[in-house]
Amino acid sequence: MSAPRLLYLVTEDWYFCSHRLPLAIAALSRGYDVTVATRVQRHAETIRGAGLKVVPLQWSRHGHNPCKELGALRQILSVYRRERPDIVHHVAVKPVLYGSIAARLTNTPAVVNAIAGLGYLESSNDLRARILGRIVDTGYHLLLDRPNSRLIVQNPDDVSTLVGRGVIDAGRVALIRGSGVDIGRFTPVPEPDGTPLVVLPARLLRDKGVMEFVEAAGKLRAEGIAARFALVGEPDPKHPAAISPADLERWQALGGVECWGWREDMVEVFQRCHLVCLPSYREGLPKALLEAAACGRAIVTCDVPGCREVVRHEDNGLLVPPRNSAALAMALKRLLWDKALRLRMGQRSRERAVEEFSIERVVADTLGVYQGCLGR
């Protein structure tokens, strides 16, 4: 039997490396012939170095120009006709929609679609986001709810939402909690000495709770709480919920929040900090929190889909209501004051990461979906 041809369609090469590279390497070791079609920025050699074929695409995650988007779809169609994959794995909204169209037009035998969460379109109160969300739901239903297709989602709330709306039949949905964490790389170390450091690791978007984090930091500093607060990530200028550069400059000038920007060394970031905070409005299952948990850090996050999969209230962290800076400040203060509780919760974070969220578990589950789609 010839090696099955597996093609990943992902918008950005950096995202593929951070979220899907271990899976692709595992598929390669299981005998798949693996190709990655993505926008090439700075990680193509890493992908090729792992033994995978790279097909560069000229497209944008936030593109809206009809002519350019039609051109992107034509590119993808050309790739599918040339590569003739036996199975495709589409990751995130645009690859899922465009890739599913290409798969239907080229009669691709098996299709796996993965969405990391319903995100901005679900959590935003903006009317345009709500309208676009309904359009995306219709597209999902027409393209994804098919016999040769499986949809991977990361938390049970998203399963209930999509099935409840009639977007997809429950039998075509696989629940795989996140993209996993390398528990051998992300390891715990004792808390460092000095002023406690709280970090928010995420793209700098309003729906990641950045504004509430900054407000909570201001409240605690006004109360005389000795702590540092750092945003670890960079703005996403084309996203409708992006934090403006002017806001970042103002916060740094006031001295209340440090802005560290994009960091490759996230193991060191989590090992340097004392507490991790992600007051997001909704997630799929945030990889940053899995990495923080594996590093043995207590976590303060919101009681929303995705986040509450990683954190159990009063176990390995604290859950607070979304969009509530006062409640967030109270939770942070409690753990900043109570080191023993913080350390106990950090230990539980590590235990949960090892038991529930290892990359090996996610890889095995996803390869099982591939085998099921291929009928092997």
C-alpha positions in Angstrom: 0.0 0.0 0.0 1.5 3.4 -1.0 2.1 6.1 1.6 -1.0 8.2 2.1 -0.5 11.8 1.0 -1.3 14.3 3.8 -1.5 18.0 3.1 -1.8 20.7 5.8 -3.3 24.0 4.9 -2.4 26.7 7.4 -2.3 30.5 6.9 1.1 31.3 8.5 4.2 29.2 8.8 4.9 30.3 12.3 1.5 29.1 13.5 2.1 25.7 11.9 5.4 25.4 13.7 4.0 26.4 17.1 0.8 24.4 16.9 1.1 21.5 14.3 4.7 20.7 13.6 5.0 17.8 16.2 1.8 16.3 14.7 3.2 16.5 11.2 6.5 14.9 12.3 4.5 12.1 14.0 2.5 11.6 10.8 5.7 11.4 8.8 7.1 8.7 11.1 3.8 6.7 10.7 4.4 6.6 6.9 2.5 9.6 5.6 3.9 11.7 2.8 3.5 15.2 4.3 3.2 18.5 2.6 2.5 21.9 4.2 0.9 24.7 2.2 1.2 28.0 4.0 2.3 31.6 3.7 6.1 31.5 4.1 7.7 34.1 6.4 10.5 32.9 8.6 10.0 29.3 9.4 10.1 27.5 6.1 13.6 26.0 6.8 12.4 24.7 10.1 9.5 22.8 8.4 11.8 21.5 5.6 14.4 20.5 8.2 11.8 18.2 9.7 11.5 16.3 6.4 8.3 18.0 5.3 7.6 19.5 1.9 6.6 23.2 1.8 4.4 24.8 -0.7 4.4 28.7 -0.4 1.1 30.5 -0.7 0.5 34.2 -1.3 -2.4 35.0 1.0 -3.3 36.9 4.1 -5.1 35.8 7.3 -7.0 39.1 7.3 -7.4 39.7 3.6 -10.8 41.0 2.4 -10.1 42.2 -1.2 -12.4 40.0 -3.4 -9.9 39.8 -6.2 -7.0 38.8 -3.9 -9.2 36.3 -2.1 -10.3 34.7 -5.4 -6.6 34.5 -6.3 -5.9 32.8 -3.1 -8.6 30.2 -3.7 -7.2 29.6 -7.2 -3.7 29.0 -5.7 -5.2 26.5 -3.3 -7.1 24.7 -6.1 -3.8 24.5 -8.1 -2.0 23.0 -5.1 -4.7 20.4 -4.5 -4.8 19.4 -8.2 -1.0 19.2 -8.3 -0.4 17.4 -5.0 -3.5 15.2 -5.2 -3.6 14.5 -1.4 -5.4 11.5 0.0 -6.3 13.6 3.1 -6.1 17.3 3.9 -6.0 19.0 7.3 -7.3 22.6 7.3 -6.5 24.7 10.4 -8.5 27.9 11.3 -11.4 29.7 9.6 -10.0 30.8 6.3 -8.1 27.5 5.5 -11.2 25.6 6.6 -13.5 27.5 4.2 -11.2 27.8 1.2 -9.6 24.4 1.7 -13.0 22.7 1.9 -14.1 24.4 -1.4 -10.9 23.2 -3.0 -11.3 19.7 -1.6 -14.8 19.4 -3.0 -13.8 20.7 -6.5 -10.9 18.3 -6.6 -12.7 15.3 -5.1 -10.2 14.9 -2.2 -11.0 11.6 -0.5 -10.8 12.7 3.1 -11.0 16.1 4.8 -10.1 17.1 8.4 -11.0 20.6 9.5 -9.8 22.1 12.8 -11.0 25.3 14.4 -9.2 26.6 17.4 -12.4 28.2 18.8 -15.3 30.4 17.8 -13.3 33.4 18.9 -14.0 37.0 18.0 -17.1 36.2 15.9 -18.7 34.6 18.9 -17.5 36.8 21.8 -17.9 40.2 20.1 -21.0 42.3 20.7 -20.3 44.1 17.4 -23.2 43.8 15.0 -20.9 43.2 12.0 -19.2 40.4 13.9 -22.6 38.8 14.6 -23.6 39.0 11.0 -20.3 37.6 9.7 -20.6 34.9 12.3 -23.9 33.7 10.8 -22.4 33.8 7.3 -19.5 31.6 8.5 -21.9 29.2 10.2 -23.7 28.8 6.9 -20.4 28.2 5.1 -19.4 25.6 7.7 -22.7 23.8 7.3 -22.5 23.7 3.5 -18.9 22.7 3.4 -18.1 20.7 6.5 -21.2 18.6 7.2 -20.3 15.9 4.6 -19.6 12.2 4.8 -15.9 12.4 4.0 -15.3 15.3 6.4 -14.5 15.5 10.2 -14.3 18.6 12.3 -11.9 18.9 15.2 -12.9 21.3 18.0 -11.1 22.0 21.2 -13.7 22.3 23.9 -17.2 20.8 24.6 -18.9 24.3 24.6 -18.0 24.7 20.9 -19.3 21.2 20.2 -22.6 22.0 21.8 -22.8 25.4 20.0 -22.1 24.1 16.5 -24.3 21.0 16.9 -27.0 22.9 18.6 -27.2 25.4 15.7 -27.4 22.7 13.2 -24.1 23.6 11.7 -22.8 20.0 11.7 -23.9 16.6 12.7 -22.5 15.4 16.1 -21.1 12.2 14.4 -18.7 14.3 12.3 -17.2 16.1 15.3 -14.1 15.1 17.2 -13.3 16.7 20.5 -9.5 17.0 20.9 -8.5 19.4 23.7 -6.0 21.7 22.2 -2.8 21.2 20.3 -0.9 19.8 23.3 2.2 20.8 25.2 5.7 19.4 25.2 6.0 18.5 28.9 9.7 17.7 28.5 10.5 21.2 27.2 8.1 23.2 29.4 9.2 22.2 32.8 8.7 23.7 36.3 11.4 25.5 38.2 11.2 27.2 41.7 9.8 30.7 41.7 12.5 33.4 41.3 13.2 35.8 44.1 12.2 39.4 43.9 9.0 41.3 43.1 6.3 39.0 41.9 5.8 39.1 38.1 2.4 38.5 36.4 2.4 37.9 32.7 -0.4 37.9 30.1 0.8 35.8 27.1 -1.3 36.5 24.0 -1.8 38.5 20.9 -2.6 42.0 22.1 -6.3 42.1 21.4 -9.2 43.5 23.4 -11.0 40.2 23.4 -7.9 38.6 25.1 -8.8 40.8 28.1 -5.8 43.1 27.6 -7.8 46.2 28.7 -9.0 44.4 31.9 -5.5 43.3 32.7 -4.2 46.8 32.4 -7.0 48.1 34.6 -6.5 45.4 37.2 -2.8 46.2 37.3 -3.6 49.9 37.9 -6.0 49.0 40.7 -3.4 46.9 42.5 -0.6 49.4 42.1 -2.9 52.1 43.5 -3.5 49.8 46.5 0.3 49.5 47.0 0.6 45.9 45.9 4.2 45.1 45.1 4.1 43.4 41.7 5.1 43.7 38.1 2.7 43.2 35.2 3.9 42.3 31.7 2.2 41.9 28.3 4.0 39.2 26.3 2.9 39.3 22.7 2.5 41.7 19.8 -0.4 43.6 18.3 -2.3 42.2 15.4 -2.9 45.5 13.5 -5.4 44.1 11.0 -7.6 42.4 13.6 -10.8 44.4 14.5 -10.0 44.0 18.2 -6.4 45.1 18.0 -4.8 47.2 20.8 -3.4 50.4 19.3 0.3 51.3 19.4 -0.7 54.5 21.1 -2.3 52.6 24.0 0.9 50.5 24.4 3.1 53.6 24.4 0.9 55.3 27.0 0.8 52.3 29.3 4.6 52.0 29.2 5.0 55.7 29.8 2.8 55.5 32.9 5.0 52.6 34.1 2.1 50.4 35.1 2.5 47.6 32.6 5.6 46.3 30.8 5.3 45.5 27.1 7.7 42.7 26.2 6.6 42.1 22.6 6.9 38.8 20.7 9.0 36.3 22.5 10.4 33.0 21.2 11.7 31.9 24.6 8.3 31.2 26.3 9.8 28.5 28.6 12.1 31.2 30.1 9.1 33.7 30.3 7.0 31.3 32.3 9.9 30.2 34.5 10.7 33.8 35.3 7.2 34.7 36.3 5.1 34.0 39.4 1.6 34.1 38.0 0.0 33.8 34.6 -3.1 35.7 33.6 -5.3 35.4 30.5 -8.7 37.2 31.0 -9.9 36.2 27.5 -13.6 36.5 26.5 -13.5 33.1 24.7 -10.9 30.6 23.5 -10.6 27.2 21.7 -8.1 25.9 24.2 -5.2 28.4 24.7 -1.8 26.9 24.1 -0.2 29.6 26.2 -2.1 28.4 29.3 -1.1 24.8 28.6 2.5 25.9 28.5 2.1 27.9 31.7 0.5 24.9 33.4 3.4 22.6 32.3 5.8 25.1 33.8 4.0 24.8 37.1 2.4 28.2 37.4 -0.9 29.1 38.9 -3.3 30.7 36.5 -6.0 33.4 36.7 -8.3 33.3 33.7 -12.0 33.7 32.8 -14.8 31.3 33.3 -15.4 31.0 29.5 -15.2 28.2 27.0 -11.6 27.1 26.4 -10.1 28.7 29.5 -12.1 26.7 32.0 -10.8 23.5 30.2 -7.3 24.3 31.4 -8.1 25.9 34.8 -10.3 24.4 37.5 -11.4 27.0 40.0 -9.6 26.7 43.3 -7.6 23.8 42.0 -4.8 25.0 39.6 -6.0 28.6 39.5 -8.9 31.0 39.8 -11.7 31.7 37.4 -13.3 35.1 37.2 -16.1 36.6 35.1 -15.1 38.0 31.7 -14.9 41.8 31.1 -14.6 42.4 34.9 -11.4 44.1 35.9 -12.4 44.4 39.6 -12.9 40.7 39.9 -9.7 40.1 38.0 -7.8 42.4 40.4 -9.2 40.6 43.5 -8.1 37.2 42.1 -4.7 38.4 41.3 -4.3 40.1 44.7 -5.3 36.9 46.4 -2.6 34.8 44.7 0.1 37.6 44.9 -0.5 37.7 48.7 -0.7 33.9 49.3 2.5 32.3 48.1 1.7 28.9 49.6 -1.6 28.8 47.7 0.0 30.0 44.5 2.7 27.2 44.8 0.1 24.6 45.5 -2.0 25.6 42.5 1.2 25.7 40.4 1.9 22.1 41.3 -1.6 21.1 40.3 -1.1 22.9 37.0 1.9 20.7 36.2 0.1 17.5 37.2 -2.9 18.4 35.0 -0.6 19.2 32.1 1.2 15.9 32.3 -2.0 13.8 32.8 -4.4 15.5 30.4 -2.6 17.8 27.8 0.7 16.2 26.7 1.5 16.6 23.0 1.7 12.8 22.7 -1.9 12.4 23.7 -3.1 15.0 21.2 -1.0 13.5 18.4 -2.4 10.0 19.0 -6.0 11.3 19.0 -5.5 13.3 15.8 -3.8 10.4 14.0 -6.7 8.3 15.0 -9.0 10.8 13.2 -6.9 10.5 10.1 -7.1 6.8 10.1 -10.8 6.8 10.6 -11.3 9.2 7.7 -9.1 7.1 5.4 -10.9 3.9 6.5 -7.7 2.3 7.8 
